[in-house]
Amino acid sequence: MRNIKEILTERILVLDGAMGTMLQRYKFTEADFRGERFANWEHPLQGNNDLLSLTQPE
């Protein structure tokens, strides 16, 4: 198998971790996902883990 550094000169490497699984341990509620910024959003937001970077940055 070719050296990974050599392969990276030809391709894009996508790394995917288990961040979603880690976040599920905190058992965030719908209100946690909404925060103040999205409190009146008309659609459910629970499960949108990317949104937590805005509503729960700590």
Contacts in CASP RR format, 6 or more apart in sequence:
PFRMAT RR
TARGET T0000
AUTHOR 0000-0000-0000
METHOD contacts of the structure
MODEL  1
MRNIKEILTERILVLDGAMGTMLQRYKFTEADFRGERFANWEHPLQGNND
LLSLTQPE
7 13 0 8 1.000
19 49 0 8 1.000
20 49 0 8 1.000
23 49 0 8 1.000
23 52 0 8 1.000
28 46 0 8 1.000
28 47 0 8 1.000
28 52 0 8 1.000
28 56 0 8 1.000
29 46 0 8 1.000
30 44 0 8 1.000
30 45 0 8 1.000
30 46 0 8 1.000
32 52 0 8 1.000
32 55 0 8 1.000
32 56 0 8 1.000
33 45 0 8 1.000
33 46 0 8 1.000
33 47 0 8 1.000
33 48 0 8 1.000
33 51 0 8 1.000
33 52 0 8 1.000
33 55 0 8 1.000
34 41 0 8 1.000
34 45 0 8 1.000
34 55 0 8 1.000
35 55 0 8 1.000
35 56 0 8 1.000
36 55 0 8 1.000
37 54 0 8 1.000
37 55 0 8 1.000
38 45 0 8 1.000
38 51 0 8 1.000
38 55 0 8 1.000
45 51 0 8 1.000
END
